[in-house]
Structures are given as structure tokens and as C-alpha cells.
Amino acid sequence: MACNESNHSNKSSSPEMYLIIWLAFPLSTVIILANLLIIIGIIYNRKLHNTPNYFFLSLLFADLCTGLALPFIPSMSLERHMKFSNCLILHIVPNFLLLSFLFNLVMVHYERYFCIVHPLQYSNFWVHRYVPLALLTVWILPLLYASLPAFGWNKISPNQSCEDCFYKYIFPREFIYLEVYGLLIPAILAIIFMNVRVLWITRSQVMDICKLHRSVQRDEPSDKEHRMNMRYAKCVAVVSFIFIVCWVPYIVYVNVSIIALWESSTEPKTHIILSCTGIGSMAVIPVVLGFGNRQYTKPIRKGLRKLWDRCRKGNGTKDVTNVELVLD
């Protein structure tokens, strides 16, 4: 494929770059700061230094890197002039960070899923016993796959002098199809399956506990039974909310990107908006999980309380001084 075969004639794309700045940079800032707060909370709480939180720390670091790469991902739909080596880096690094985030997310769900479904075998689970190996796996595999265009799986011949940078030159259709339907979609389906299975097991356990309570209370519903049902309903609502708000925009973005491979008339602005909202919403998932656990945010809350108390004491001292001056 020659470099001048692209139908994207606007190579300056200044309106699109302004759109990326206004959409991607605020989302990126929020994602980075939120992940930093949770990472600091876990690091400074020694009680959280265990296997599950090591995986969650890896996920938070991958999410932080995804936030850093977020402004560069929408720019892949724009055609620009640069060296082929720089173009490779501009496309491979964000793709690697996005894949590593997804692999880490699957690993966190899988580790917690196995802990709930098979609690007796958890201590012998290979992920629990070989934590460094598992962490290396979720980072090395995405790196190997994302680096394939650098080893020749691209649409530019080595002898071709080309300064046009566009994602269709770096990622062949086969590469994109394999990534979407061989990695991304199966990973999302696996996460959905594990969440549904955990909710199903939780529901069955709640029903068993309710039966025991009713046998003791002589078929009269107790307050504990009502509280357990309410907690389960909240869990279902939270999982449904996360899926709708966080996963649906990303799934729409992925499918629109596949359609854009066949229809060259797709507007770059549409791709930019969908990529920012899709990837940004997916990157919010670890933040929601982190802030949902009060142990992760405990050091931050303590620090904010101390700061608030100091501010109140300082303002109180100033008020007392002002009152004394008025009385004098």
C-alpha cells in the first residue's frame, strides 16, 4: 500500500488536535491523579501489602500509563508527517499500554474470582504462589503482541521512503482483527462471565442464609435477611452501572473502529470523540474499584482531615486575634 493512498487529505488537522486537547487532556489528568491517590493509599498502608493488592497495584499503574497515553490514541486517526521509526513508537506504545491495562484487569478479576469460587484451593493457586511470574505475564504478552509491527507486520515495505504517519500503515487489517476478536472481546467476555458467576454464587449463599434465618425465626423475615438482600441488590446495581457506563462506550468505539477499516469516509472527529469517551470510560473502572474500598483511601482521608484541622485551627487563631484587637 503506497503512502499516498489514504483518503485523509487533511494532514494539518488543527481542529481535530484542538478537539483532542479539550477532550483527552482533562480525562487524562483525572485518571492520572485518581490513580496516584489510590496508589499512595495502598503503599502507605502496610496491612494492604498482600497478593491481591499487588495485582491491583499493577492494574493501577497500567491505568495510570493508559491515562498518559490517552491523548495519543485519538491522534492515530490523523495523518501526519514524521519518520517511520517515530510513527512506530507513536502507535506501538499506546497500544501496548492499552493491552497491558486490559490484561491486568483480567488478572485482577481472575484472582478474585478464583478466591471466591475455590477458597480452599486458593493457597495452592499458581497466581498466588508465583506473583512475580503472573505480573510479568500480564506485561510481557501485551508487549510482544504490540511490538509485532516493529518486526515487519506492517503495511510499509522496508525499502519504501515514507513520511506519512497513519494507523493503517502501521496496523494491517489482520493485526487489528486479531487484536479485537482474539484479545479485546474475549477479555471483556471473560470479565463479564466472572462477575456474573460471582453474583450467582453470592445470590445462592444469601438464599441459604435466609433459609436458616427463617427456620430459626419460624418463617418470619428478619432485619438481617432484608439487609443481605439490599446489599446484594446494591452489588447487582453497581456491576450493571459499571458495565453500562464503562464498558458500553468502549465496545461501541471498538466496533466503530472496525467499520472505519472498510469505510474510509468515517469522520476523524467521530473517531476522536468515541476513542476519548470509550477508552476514558474503561480507564475509570480501577478508579471506581479503588475508591469503593475505604482501606485504599484511608491514608488520603487521614491526611485531608489533618489538613482541614490545621486550617480550622489557623482560622480560629486569626478570629481570636481579631476579636482581641476589636475589644482593645
N, C-alpha and C positions, 0 to 999 in steps of 0.2 A: 504494500500500500504506500503510495507516494505521499509526501508530506503535504502537498497542495491539494489533496483530495477532500479535505474537510470542508463541510458546508458552513462552518462557523467563520464568517467573514470578519466579524468584529473582534479584532485582536487586542485593541486597547482596553475595551470592556470597562471603562471607568464607571459607568452607572452600576454595573454588576459588582465592581470592587467596593463601591460605597455601600451597596446592599449587604455585602459580606461583612463589612466593618460594623454596620449598625445591628446586624442580627447575630453574627457569630461571636464577636468580641464580648458583648455583655454575657451571653451564655457561657462562654469560656471562662470569664472571670468568676462567675458564680460557682461553676463546677470546681474550679481550682481552689478557691477559698474554702468552700464547704468540705472538700476532701482533706485539705490541710488541717482544718479544725478537728475532724474525726481522727485523723492520723495522730495528731498531738495528744488527743484524749486517750487513745489506746496505748501509745508509747509511755505516757506518764502514769498509767495505771498498771502496776505490776501484776495485779490479780487477773488482768486480761492477757497475760503473756502465755498463751496456750495454743494448741494446734488449730482449732477453728479460727481464732483471731489472727494467726499467721497467714492463713489463706485470705481472710478478709482484708488484712493489711496489703497483701499483694493485689487484691482487687481494687482497693482504694488508690494504690499507686498507679495501676493501669488506668483507672478512671481519671486520675489527675493528668496522666500523659494524654489521654483522649481529649481532655479539656484543652491542653496545649495544642493538640493537632486539629482541633475543631475548626479554626479559621482557615486552615489549608485544605480541608476536604471539599468545601463547596467550590474552591478555585480550580479543582480538577476539571470542571465542566467548561472552563475558559481556555481558549487557545492563546498561548504566549510564546515569545521568542526567548529561548535560552539554550544552553548547551545540553546535549543529550544526557550527560552524567548528572547535571543538576536536576534535570527533569525526572530522571530515575529516582533520585533521592526524594524529590518533592512528592512523588506518588507512592514509593515503597514505604517510607517511614510512617506516614499517616495510616496506610493500610495495615502495616504491622501492628501499630498501637491499637487500632480498632479491633483486629483479630485477637490480640492478646487480652484485651478487655473482655471480649466475649468468652474466650477460653477460661479466664479467671472466674467469670460469673458462673459458668457451668460447673467449674470445680467447687466453688463455694456451695452451690445448690446441691451438688452430688455428695459432698462431705456431710452436710447437714441432713440430707435425705437418708443416707446410709446410717447415720447416728440414730435417726428416729425409727426407721423401718427395721434395722438389725442392731439393736442396742447391745446385745450380748456379744456379737462378733466385732464390735467397733474397735476394741483394743487391738485386734489382730488385723484390722483393715490396713491394706498396703499404704493408703494415703496417710493414715495416722502414724504408721511406723516409719515411713520414708518421706518425711515432709520436704526436705530439700529436693529430692528427686521429682516429687509431684510439682513443686514450684518451678523447677527447671523445665518440666514438660509443657506447662501452660505458657511458657515464654519462648522456648526454643522452636516448638512446632509452628506457631504463627510466623516466627522469623524466617524459618526455612521456606514456608509457602510464599510469604510476601516477597522474598528475595528471588523467586524464580524468574521474573522479568529481567533482573540484572544478569542472569546466567544464560540469556538468549531467548527466553519465551516472551518475545515482544513482536511488534509488527514493523520494526525498523531493521533493515539489514545492516551488518557491521560496516560495510563499505559506503553506506549512504550518508552523505553530509546533510544533516537536517537540524535546524534550529527552532522548529515549531514544536512546542510542548503541548500535548493534548492527551487525555487519558486513553483515547482509542489507539494511540500509537504505542502506549506502554502496556496496556492490558488487552490481550486478544479476547475475542468473544468466548472462546473455550475456557480461558482462565477465569473470566467473570462468572460464567455459568457454573463452573466447578466450585468457585468460592461461595456463590449464593446458594445453590441447591445441594452442594456437598458439605458445606461448613455452617453457613449462617442459619438457613432454615432448619436443618436438623438440630442445631444447638438451641434455637428458640423452642422447637417442639419438645426437646428433652427437658428444658426448664419448665415448660407448661405441664408436662407429664408428671414431673417430680412434685410440683406444687399441688396438682390435683390429687395425686396419691397421698401426700401428707395430709391434706384436708380430709380425704376419705377416711384415713386411719384415725385422725383426730375425732371425726364425727362418730365413728364406731365406738371409740373409747368413751366419749361423752355419753352415748346412749347406754353403755354398760354401767357407767357410774350412776346415771339417772335411774336405771332399774334397781340398783342396790339401795339408793335413797328411798325409792318408792316402796320397796319391800320393808324397810325399817319404819317409814312414816305411814304405812298402811294406805298405799296408793294416793297419798296426798302430796301434791307437788311442793317442794321445799324452795326456800330462797336460794340455796346453793345451786339447785338444778336450774333455776331461772338465770343465775349469774353465769353458769357454764354455757348455757345456750346463747346468752347475749355475747359472751366472749367469742364463741365460735362464729356467730353471725358477724361480729366485727372483723374477725380474721378473713372470712369469705369476702366481705366488703372491701377490705384493704387489698387482697390479692386481685380482685376484679378491677379495682380502681387502678392499681399499678399496671395491669395488663392493658387496660383501655387507654390510659394516659401516656404510658411509657413505651409500650410495645407496638400498638396500632400505628402511630405515626412512622415508626421505623420500618414496619412491614410495608406500609404504603410507599415510603421512599425507595425501598429496595425494588418493589415491583415497577415503579415508575422508571427507575434507572434501567431495568431490563428492557422496558418498552422503548426507552430512548436509544438503545442499541440498534433498533430496527427503524425507528422514525427519526431521521436527522432534523426534522422540523421542530423538535422539542425546544422550548424557550430556555435559555440559560437561567433566567430569573426564577422560573418554576423549579428548576433543579436546585438552585441555591436555597430557596425557601424550604423546600422539602428536606434537603440534606441537613440544614441547620436545625429545623424542628425535630426531624427523625432521630438524628444522632444525639442532639441535645437532650431530648426526652429519654432516650435509652441510657444516657450517661447519668441521669438523675436517680436511677434505681439504687446504686450503692449509697447515695446520699440519703435517700429515704430510709433504707435499711439501717444506716448508721445513726441517724437522728432518732429513729424509732427505738433504739436501745439506750436507755438512760445511763448505763455504765460507760458507754463510749463518750458521752458528753459531760460526764461528771467533773473532770478537771476543768473544763472550759466554764461550766456553770459556777464552780467554786471561784475561779479567777474573776469572773464577771461580778460575783457577789462582793468579793473583796474590793474590787474597783468601785462598785456602787457605794459600799460602806465608806470608803475613803472620801468619795465625792460628797456624800451626805455630811460626814464629819467636817470636811473643809467648808462647806456652805454653812453648816451650823456655827462654826467658829467665826466666820465672817459676819453672820447675822448678830451674834452676841456682841461682837466688837462694835457694830453699827449702833446697836441699842445703847451700849455704854456711852458712845460719843454723843448720842442724842440727849441722854439723861444729863451728861455733863454740861 
